[in-house]
Amino acid sequence: MNKRRVGACYEESATLYLMNQGVRILERNFRNRFGEIDIIGFYKGIYLFIEVKYRKDGKTGEPIEAVTPSKQRTICKVSDYYRVCHNINEDKACRFDVVAIKGECLEWYQNAFSYYNG
């Protein structure tokens, strides 16, 4: 299986997990010229911008470590674009989460990083 299919499979697992936790999924694989956000959701009055990272094991590092400052900047830029396109005011709460999957273990890191305007 190629990397794209593997990623799609684990993004689906993350989506199902989040839905079971009460997250309303608004978009998947939302992209523009700046980049992509894997999952956009709404949970308890907060817009969630969620990155999904998978690692087969810990040999190449932890999945959460793959969400580098550069990736965080990209997610923030794409989230700005999403909010403008959907008329979401700046005063609406939003959060940046990561779903990290290592092997069969899934962890949802809520508020994994802060808005990055760099």
N, C-alpha and C positions, 0 to 999 in steps of 0.2 A: 504494500500500500504506500502511495507517495505521501509526502509531508502535508500537502494540502488536504488530502482525504483524512489523514490522521487528525489534523487540526480541526476539520469540520466535525469529525466524530466526537472529539472531546468538547468542542463548543456546544454540540447538541446535549451532551451529558451535563455540562454546566447550566445550560438553559433549563433543562428539566429540573435540576436541583434547585435553581433559583425560583422557578415557578412553584415548586413544592414548599418553598419558604415564604411564599406570598408575594413575590415580585411579579409585577405585571410587565411583561416584555413588550416594549414599544418598537424596537428595531433590532435587527441582527445584521452584522457586517455593513454598518453604515460607513460609507466612504465618500471622500471628496479629494481634491487635489493635494490636500495636506497629508492625508493618510486614512486610517480606518479605525473604527471602534467596533470591537467584537459584539458587544451586547449593550443596548440602552434599555433601561428599565425604569419603573416607577415603584417606590416602596415607602409606605408610611409618609407620604407627602414629599418625598425627596426623589429627584431625578438621579439615576445611577448611570454612570459611564463605566463599563466593566471590560477589563482586559482578561482574556483567558490564556493561561500559559500551561503547557504540558511538558513534562520530562518523564522519560521512561524510568529513570532512576536518578540518583544524586550524582552520578559520575561527571556530568557537565555543569553541575551547580543546581541550586534550588530553583524551582520555577519562578518564585517571587523575585529572585535576583535578576531575572531576564527583563523585568520592567524597569529599564534604565532611565536616568533623567531625560535622555533624548526621546525615549518612547513616551515618557510622561508628558513632555512638551507637545509631542504629536497628538496625543489623546486630548490634551487641553485645547489645542487649536481646532481639532475636529469637533469637540464639544461646543466650542463657541459658535461654530458654523451651524451645528444642529440647532442650538438654542435660537439663533437668529431666524433660521428657516421655519421654525415651528412657533415663532412668536412667544418664546419663553422669556419672561422678564428676568433681569439680573437679580431681582430680589427673591426669586424662587430658589429654594435650596437644591444644591446638587452635590454629588459625592463621587469620588473616584475609587472604585473597588477593583480587586483582582481576585479571580478564581484560579487558584494554583492546583494543578493536578500532577501528582507524582505517583507513577504506577497506577494503582487503583484508589489512592487516597486523594480526596478532594477537600480543599480548604478555601473558605470564602473570607478574604481579608477585606473587611469593611473599612472605608476611609483609609485605604492603603497608601495614598499620597495626597498632598494638597495641590490646589490649583497652581500650575506652573506657568508663569508669564515671562519666559526668558527668551 
